[in-house]
Amino acid sequence: MFRPITAGIEAIIEDQVTSRFRAEQLSSWNLLTRTRYSFQYINWRLTLLWATGFLFRYLILVPIRIVLFLVGLIIMCSACYTAGIIPNPKVKKFINRQVMLVSMRIFSRSFSSIIRFHDQENRAKKGGICVANHTSPIDVMVLSCDNCYAMIGQKQGGLLGFIQNALSRAEHHIWFERSEAADRRKVVQRLKEHVDDENKLPIIIFPEGTCINNTSVMMFKKGSFEIGSTIYPIAMKYDSRLTDAFWNSSEQSYGEYLWRMMTSWAIICDVWYLPPMTREDGEDAIAFARRVKRAIAKKGGLVDLEWDGALKRERVSSKLVQLQQKLYYDRLKRTTTINSLSEEDLGTDILDIMTSISEEDRNSLMKQLDETDDDAAIMRKVSAYGHNLRKLSDSVDGAVVHHDSKKT
């Protein structure tokens, strides 16, 4: 009974997955944050208030923020390069810590950040892995205002590459070549070598692997949980009333995102340090990752989802979405009560089939679809694919039951 209702609502409005890859929208405009439109006339009083705020942000706040950002960048790079020539490791670590805290706090001022840290007694001291939900590229900046972390990522060129080199002169960070990043074993090995050294900083990792719009926590990749090190969970929750910190990388470049943050009012973020967690006896890496994810979601008031964030980069055919909406509309036309839906009707849930199969099967099915196909052709192909998968699943289940009965 509830399955058709859920399917209809999701077909007409939105599903629980793809909505996490778009910016969160406020229920009403509070005269401060951006709306869906660059400008929408309502009355002259609101227009005057909006224009005053626009001029204040762009003519007063933005120049000050740009100067602060450049000052922080100069201090960080110059101090890191200077610390790199100091032979005494203890002195180098002390200088690096002070420089990183000062420069990151200056960076946060360039976005008018208001950051509240909770339960700081659980903050990582030495070694270990810190994992947090991921919303924005500035997550590292927010966390580094209160503690120093080692970073992990792919080697970059240009300005980002220059910053990576400067950071590496003062402290040990893990930067991968593009070819190494694809080798999971090398990544895990370098992580293990880092966390086994208690003299190194705790490393910060975002296991979701992509930015989510801060309404939920999606599946954690198991790599960082296979090492067996102590995990320090961190929950981050941004207040979207003054600005939306979410970075939609499919629509914005990194430069565009930074400009949007600098032209917003302020960034408000709450950070909770959770008690350290370790793998329990008999617990595998996947179960451990789920347990940590649940703890982060609960503390931050976020929705706990088991979907892979990699779906953000997989485009669902617009024809499939439109067809699912059309199918549900046709059902409502043909039926007067929910109970009269037949099994054949329920078997044509196009999007349900697409989301229930594995990534490999989904890619195989997408290759069979053609944007030039009409609705009937797409429906036949997807329904036939789902029917074949159900037959295969039933045959496997039957074989297992038969095998168990013979053993009995």
Backbone torsions as a table, in degrees:
resi	resn	phi	psi	omega
1	MET	NA	-45.9	-175.6
2	PHE	-79.4	-21.6	-178.4
3	ARG	-63.5	-47.2	176.8
4	PRO	-63.7	-34.8	178.7
5	ILE	-63.4	-46.9	178.4
6	THR	-61.2	-44.0	179.9
7	ALA	-60.6	-40.3	-179.5
8	GLY	-66.9	-44.3	179.9
9	ILE	-63.0	-44.4	-179.9
10	GLU	-66.2	-35.5	-179.5
11	ALA	-68.4	-37.3	-176.3
12	ILE	-82.8	-42.1	-174.5
13	ILE	-99.1	-84.8	-178.6
14	GLU	-165.4	157.8	177.9
15	ASP	-93.2	174.6	-174.8
16	GLN	-84.5	-2.9	-175.8
17	VAL	-104.2	-61.9	-174.2
18	THR	-64.6	-23.6	177.5
19	SER	-67.4	-18.8	179.3
20	ARG	-77.7	-9.8	-179.2
21	PHE	-101.9	9.8	176.1
22	ARG	-121.0	156.3	-178.5
23	ALA	-62.3	139.4	178.3
24	GLU	-69.1	136.3	179.9
25	GLN	-105.8	134.6	176.3
26	LEU	-73.3	151.9	-179.9
27	SER	-68.5	-28.5	177.5
28	SER	-147.1	154.2	-178.4
29	TRP	-79.8	131.7	-179.2
30	ASN	-102.9	17.6	177.8
31	LEU	71.1	7.2	-177.7
32	LEU	-118.8	-51.1	-175.0
33	THR	-83.9	166.9	177.7
34	ARG	-71.9	152.9	174.8
35	THR	-106.2	-172.8	177.3
36	ARG	-67.0	-19.3	-177.0
37	TYR	-117.7	150.4	178.8
38	SER	-67.3	-33.4	176.7
39	PHE	-156.8	135.5	178.5
40	GLN	-140.2	115.9	-175.9
41	TYR	-75.3	130.0	175.0
42	ILE	-119.4	-57.5	172.1
43	ASN	-155.1	170.7	-172.1
44	TRP	-70.2	-28.9	179.4
45	ARG	-66.3	-47.2	178.4
46	LEU	-66.8	-35.7	177.9
47	THR	-63.4	-41.9	178.3
48	LEU	-64.1	-42.8	179.0
49	LEU	-64.2	-43.2	179.2
50	TRP	-63.3	-43.9	-178.9
51	ALA	-65.2	-39.4	177.9
52	THR	-62.1	-45.0	177.8
53	GLY	-63.9	-38.9	179.0
54	PHE	-61.6	-47.9	-179.5
55	LEU	-65.1	-39.3	-180.0
56	PHE	-64.1	-43.2	-178.8
57	ARG	-66.5	-46.0	-172.5
58	TYR	-83.2	-29.5	-176.2
59	LEU	-96.6	-22.5	-178.0
60	ILE	-114.4	-54.4	-175.7
61	LEU	-68.7	-45.8	-174.5
62	VAL	-60.5	-48.6	178.7
63	PRO	-58.7	-41.2	178.9
64	ILE	-63.8	-41.6	-178.0
65	ARG	-67.6	-38.5	178.7
66	ILE	-63.3	-42.3	178.2
67	VAL	-62.5	-44.8	179.2
68	LEU	-61.7	-41.7	-179.8
69	PHE	-62.1	-44.9	179.6
70	LEU	-66.0	-39.3	177.7
71	VAL	-62.1	-45.6	178.6
72	GLY	-62.4	-40.2	179.9
73	LEU	-65.6	-42.5	179.9
74	ILE	-65.3	-44.6	179.7
75	ILE	-61.6	-46.2	-176.9
76	MET	-63.5	-50.1	-176.0
77	CYS	-67.7	-45.3	-177.9
78	SER	-66.6	-41.3	-179.5
79	ALA	-69.1	-36.8	178.9
80	CYS	-66.9	-42.5	177.4
81	TYR	-64.7	-36.7	178.0
82	THR	-68.2	-41.8	179.6
83	ALA	-63.5	-27.4	-178.3
84	GLY	-65.2	-21.6	-178.6
85	ILE	-93.3	-2.1	179.0
86	ILE	-81.8	123.2	-175.6
87	PRO	-75.3	-30.3	-177.0
88	ASN	-73.4	116.9	-175.9
89	PRO	-65.8	-34.6	-179.8
90	LYS	-67.3	-42.4	178.0
91	VAL	-65.0	-40.3	179.0
92	LYS	-61.4	-43.8	179.8
93	LYS	-65.0	-39.9	179.5
94	PHE	-63.2	-46.7	179.9
95	ILE	-63.2	-43.0	-179.7
96	ASN	-60.5	-42.8	-179.2
97	ARG	-62.7	-47.4	-178.7
98	GLN	-64.8	-41.8	-179.0
99	VAL	-64.9	-44.2	-177.9
100	MET	-66.1	-41.5	179.0
101	LEU	-63.8	-43.7	-179.0
102	VAL	-66.5	-48.5	-176.4
103	SER	-66.6	-40.1	179.3
104	MET	-67.2	-34.1	176.8
105	ARG	-70.9	-33.1	174.1
106	ILE	-66.7	-43.1	176.1
107	PHE	-56.9	-43.7	-178.8
108	SER	-64.3	-32.2	176.7
109	ARG	-66.5	-30.6	-179.4
110	SER	-69.3	-11.4	174.2
111	PHE	-112.7	9.4	-175.5
112	SER	51.7	49.4	-175.2
113	SER	-78.4	137.6	172.5
114	ILE	-117.8	107.5	-173.1
115	ILE	-118.4	127.4	178.6
116	ARG	-113.5	120.3	180.0
117	PHE	-101.9	132.8	-177.9
118	HIS	-120.1	149.7	175.9
119	ASP	54.8	51.9	-175.8
120	GLN	-69.2	-11.6	175.8
121	GLU	-67.6	-17.9	178.6
122	ASN	-91.3	4.2	-177.9
123	ARG	-64.2	140.1	-179.2
124	ALA	-65.6	137.9	179.2
125	LYS	-98.8	-74.1	-179.5
126	LYS	-129.9	142.4	177.6
127	GLY	64.6	-172.8	179.2
128	GLY	81.0	175.0	-178.8
129	ILE	-123.1	127.6	174.7
130	CYS	-99.3	127.0	179.0
131	VAL	-120.1	140.9	-177.8
132	ALA	-144.5	156.4	172.1
133	ASN	-69.4	151.8	-169.3
134	HIS	-117.7	123.8	179.0
135	THR	-121.5	-33.7	-168.2
136	SER	-154.2	157.2	173.5
137	PRO	-62.8	-20.9	-179.5
138	ILE	-85.4	4.5	176.4
139	ASP	-56.7	-41.7	179.8
140	VAL	-63.2	-41.0	178.6
141	MET	-62.0	-43.7	-179.6
142	VAL	-60.9	-48.0	-178.3
143	LEU	-68.3	-33.6	-176.8
144	SER	-76.7	-4.1	174.3
145	CYS	-74.6	-14.0	-176.7
146	ASP	-121.6	-17.0	-178.2
147	ASN	-156.5	160.6	178.6
148	CYS	-101.1	137.7	-177.9
149	TYR	-131.6	151.6	166.3
150	ALA	-84.2	146.7	-176.6
151	MET	-113.2	155.9	178.7
152	ILE	-132.8	137.7	-179.7
153	GLY	178.2	-179.2	-179.2
154	GLN	-87.5	141.5	178.7
155	LYS	-62.5	136.4	-178.4
156	GLN	-118.6	167.2	174.9
157	GLY	-107.7	-178.1	176.0
158	GLY	65.2	-142.6	-176.8
159	LEU	-64.3	-42.3	179.6
160	LEU	-62.8	-39.1	177.3
161	GLY	-64.2	-38.9	177.2
162	PHE	-62.2	-42.2	179.1
163	ILE	-66.3	-40.5	177.8
164	GLN	-60.1	-43.2	179.0
165	ASN	-63.7	-39.5	179.5
166	ALA	-64.9	-44.3	179.7
167	LEU	-63.1	-38.7	-176.9
168	SER	-70.5	-21.1	179.2
169	ARG	-72.3	-29.2	-176.9
170	ALA	-97.7	-23.3	-177.0
171	GLU	-153.6	161.1	-177.8
172	HIS	-84.2	118.1	173.3
173	HIS	-122.3	163.9	-178.3
174	ILE	-111.4	109.5	176.3
175	TRP	-116.2	130.8	-177.0
176	PHE	-105.2	145.9	165.3
177	GLU	-71.9	158.5	-178.4
178	ARG	-57.8	-39.0	-179.1
179	SER	-68.8	-34.8	-179.9
180	GLU	-72.7	-34.5	-176.4
181	ALA	-61.0	-27.7	179.9
182	ALA	-79.8	-14.4	-179.8
183	ASP	-93.1	101.7	-174.7
184	ARG	-62.8	-35.7	-178.4
185	ARG	-64.9	-39.0	178.5
186	LYS	-66.3	-38.7	179.3
187	VAL	-62.6	-48.6	-179.3
188	VAL	-62.4	-39.9	-179.2
189	GLN	-63.8	-43.8	-179.9
190	ARG	-68.9	-33.4	175.0
191	LEU	-64.0	-44.9	-179.3
192	LYS	-62.4	-42.4	178.5
193	GLU	-61.8	-35.5	-178.9
194	HIS	-70.7	-49.8	-174.6
195	VAL	-72.2	-21.6	178.3
196	ASP	-73.2	-16.3	179.3
197	ASP	-95.7	108.0	-176.8
198	GLU	-69.6	-13.7	179.3
199	ASN	-80.6	-9.9	-178.3
200	LYS	-94.1	158.1	-179.0
201	LEU	-68.4	153.5	171.6
202	PRO	-62.3	142.8	-176.3
203	ILE	-97.8	137.7	-178.9
204	ILE	-99.3	130.2	-177.8
205	ILE	-134.9	143.7	174.5
206	PHE	-113.1	95.1	-170.0
207	PRO	-67.7	-14.5	178.1
208	GLU	-66.5	-28.5	176.8
209	GLY	80.9	-2.3	178.4
210	THR	-159.2	165.7	-179.0
211	CYS	-82.7	130.0	176.4
212	ILE	-113.2	153.1	-168.8
213	ASN	-77.7	23.0	172.6
214	ASN	67.0	21.9	171.1
215	THR	-106.9	-12.4	-176.3
216	SER	-153.9	170.2	172.3
217	VAL	-121.0	124.8	-177.7
218	MET	-100.4	-179.9	-170.3
219	MET	-54.2	133.7	175.6
220	PHE	-88.1	132.1	173.1
221	LYS	-67.3	143.1	-170.9
222	LYS	-82.6	-10.0	-172.7
223	GLY	-52.8	-48.9	-176.7
224	SER	-73.5	-11.3	-179.6
225	PHE	-98.1	-2.7	179.5
226	GLU	-86.1	-14.6	-171.9
227	ILE	-72.5	-29.5	-179.0
228	GLY	90.2	10.6	-179.6
229	SER	-86.0	166.4	174.7
230	THR	-68.4	134.4	-180.0
231	ILE	-105.7	130.9	176.5
232	TYR	-108.9	97.7	-177.9
233	PRO	-72.9	143.7	177.2
234	ILE	-133.1	127.7	177.0
235	ALA	-105.2	130.2	-179.8
236	MET	-121.4	131.7	178.7
237	LYS	-134.5	117.2	178.7
238	TYR	-90.0	143.7	174.0
239	ASP	-91.8	114.0	-173.1
240	SER	-85.2	5.3	-176.6
241	ARG	-69.3	-32.5	-179.4
242	LEU	-101.2	-24.3	171.8
243	THR	-168.0	156.2	176.8
244	ASP	-101.8	112.6	-175.5
245	ALA	-79.5	-5.4	-176.7
246	PHE	-65.6	135.7	176.6
247	TRP	-105.7	113.1	174.9
248	ASN	-92.0	92.1	-173.4
249	SER	-65.8	-18.0	179.1
250	SER	-78.9	-14.1	-178.4
251	GLU	-118.9	-20.5	-175.9
252	GLN	-127.7	141.8	170.6
253	SER	-80.0	169.3	-179.7
254	TYR	-63.5	-40.4	178.7
255	GLY	-64.2	-41.7	178.1
256	GLU	-62.9	-38.6	179.8
257	TYR	-64.6	-46.3	179.7
258	LEU	-61.1	-38.5	178.5
259	TRP	-65.2	-39.8	178.5
260	ARG	-63.9	-38.4	178.4
261	MET	-67.7	-38.9	-178.6
262	MET	-71.2	-25.1	-179.8
263	THR	-96.2	6.9	175.5
264	SER	-90.6	175.1	-179.0
265	TRP	-73.1	-58.2	-176.8
266	ALA	-165.5	159.1	175.0
267	ILE	-109.8	122.7	179.2
268	ILE	-115.2	127.3	-175.9
269	CYS	-143.2	137.3	172.1
270	ASP	-106.8	134.2	-179.5
271	VAL	-123.8	125.2	178.0
272	TRP	-113.3	127.5	172.4
273	TYR	-91.2	119.0	179.3
274	LEU	-90.7	156.9	177.3
275	PRO	-58.8	146.2	-180.0
276	PRO	-60.5	148.2	-177.5
277	MET	-128.6	145.8	176.9
278	THR	-131.0	161.2	178.7
279	ARG	-67.8	136.1	177.3
280	GLU	-84.7	164.9	179.3
281	ASP	-62.0	129.5	179.3
282	GLY	78.4	3.5	-179.0
283	GLU	-93.7	126.1	179.0
284	ASP	-85.1	175.7	-174.9
285	ALA	-64.6	-36.2	-178.4
286	ILE	-66.6	-46.1	179.4
287	ALA	-64.4	-37.7	178.2
288	PHE	-64.3	-43.3	178.9
289	ALA	-61.9	-40.4	178.9
290	ARG	-65.9	-38.9	-180.0
291	ARG	-65.1	-42.1	177.5
292	VAL	-65.5	-41.3	-179.5
293	LYS	-63.1	-41.8	178.5
294	ARG	-61.8	-40.6	179.8
295	ALA	-64.0	-41.6	179.2
296	ILE	-65.7	-44.8	-179.1
297	ALA	-62.5	-42.5	-179.4
298	LYS	-64.8	-43.9	-177.6
299	LYS	-68.0	-38.9	-178.0
300	GLY	-86.8	-1.2	-178.2
301	GLY	67.6	36.5	-177.3
302	LEU	-108.7	158.8	178.3
303	VAL	-79.1	131.3	-179.4
304	ASP	-91.6	111.5	-178.5
305	LEU	-116.9	146.4	179.2
306	GLU	-97.3	6.3	-178.8
307	TRP	-77.2	149.7	179.4
308	ASP	-81.1	129.9	178.3
309	GLY	-63.7	-15.5	178.1
310	ALA	-64.5	-16.5	176.9
311	LEU	-62.2	-18.7	178.6
312	LYS	-58.9	-31.8	-176.2
313	ARG	-97.7	5.2	177.3
314	GLU	-105.3	114.9	-178.9
315	ARG	-81.7	127.6	174.2
316	VAL	-89.6	131.2	-177.2
317	SER	-55.6	132.1	178.3
318	SER	-61.7	-30.1	177.6
319	LYS	-63.1	-37.0	179.5
320	LEU	-66.3	-41.3	179.0
321	VAL	-64.5	-46.7	179.6
322	GLN	-63.4	-37.4	-179.2
323	LEU	-67.5	-39.6	178.1
324	GLN	-61.9	-40.1	177.7
325	GLN	-65.3	-41.3	179.9
326	LYS	-65.5	-40.6	179.9
327	LEU	-61.7	-43.1	-179.3
328	TYR	-67.7	-37.0	177.1
329	TYR	-63.2	-41.8	178.4
330	ASP	-63.2	-36.7	178.5
331	ARG	-62.6	-44.0	179.7
332	LEU	-62.8	-34.3	178.7
333	LYS	-68.7	-36.9	-174.9
334	ARG	-83.5	-21.2	-173.2
335	THR	-121.5	152.5	177.6
336	THR	-107.4	-22.5	176.7
337	THR	-132.1	156.1	-179.0
338	ILE	-65.6	-34.6	-174.9
339	ASN	-67.4	-16.3	-177.6
340	SER	-85.0	0.3	177.1
341	LEU	-67.0	134.6	-178.9
342	SER	-91.0	166.2	177.1
343	GLU	-62.9	-31.5	-180.0
344	GLU	-66.1	-38.9	178.4
345	ASP	-64.1	-44.1	-178.2
346	LEU	-68.6	-20.3	-178.2
347	GLY	-81.5	-1.2	-177.2
348	THR	-106.7	25.1	176.4
349	ASP	-73.1	95.0	-173.9
350	ILE	-62.3	-53.1	-177.4
351	LEU	-67.9	-29.8	177.7
352	ASP	-63.6	-40.5	177.5
353	ILE	-66.3	-42.1	-177.2
354	MET	-63.1	-36.9	-176.6
355	THR	-86.7	-15.9	-177.1
356	SER	-89.1	-16.8	-177.8
357	ILE	-91.7	165.8	-178.6
358	SER	-71.7	166.0	-180.0
359	GLU	-61.0	-39.1	-179.9
360	GLU	-64.8	-43.9	178.5
361	ASP	-66.9	-36.6	-179.8
362	ARG	-65.6	-42.4	177.7
363	ASN	-63.8	-38.4	178.4
364	SER	-64.2	-41.2	179.6
365	LEU	-67.6	-40.6	-179.1
366	MET	-62.6	-30.5	177.9
367	LYS	-67.5	-25.6	-179.3
368	GLN	-81.5	-17.5	-177.6
369	LEU	-89.4	147.3	-179.5
370	ASP	-128.3	132.1	180.0
371	GLU	-60.9	-18.7	178.6
372	THR	-83.2	-11.7	178.6
373	ASP	-64.4	145.7	174.4
374	ASP	-81.9	177.5	-176.3
375	ASP	-60.1	-41.5	-177.6
376	ALA	-63.9	-40.2	-179.0
377	ALA	-66.3	-44.0	178.7
378	ILE	-63.0	-42.6	-179.1
379	MET	-62.6	-41.0	179.7
380	ARG	-64.1	-44.6	-177.2
381	LYS	-64.9	-47.6	-177.4
382	VAL	-68.7	-43.1	179.8
383	SER	-63.7	-40.1	178.5
384	ALA	-65.4	-38.8	178.6
385	TYR	-64.0	-45.1	178.7
386	GLY	-65.4	-36.6	178.4
387	HIS	-64.3	-42.0	178.8
388	ASN	-64.6	-38.6	178.5
389	LEU	-65.6	-39.2	178.5
390	ARG	-65.7	-39.7	178.1
391	LYS	-62.9	-42.0	179.1
392	LEU	-64.3	-42.0	179.4
393	SER	-64.9	-41.5	179.7
394	ASP	-64.3	-39.5	-179.5
395	SER	-66.4	-38.4	177.8
396	VAL	-66.4	-43.5	178.7
397	ASP	-63.2	-39.7	179.1
398	GLY	-64.1	-39.3	179.1
399	ALA	-65.4	-38.1	179.0
400	VAL	-66.5	-43.3	179.1
401	VAL	-63.2	-43.1	179.7
402	HIS	-62.2	-40.7	179.9
403	HIS	-65.2	-40.4	179.7
404	ASP	-67.7	-37.5	180.0
405	SER	-66.8	-36.2	178.1
406	LYS	-66.0	-39.6	179.0
407	LYS	-64.6	-36.8	179.2
408	THR	-67.5	NA	NA
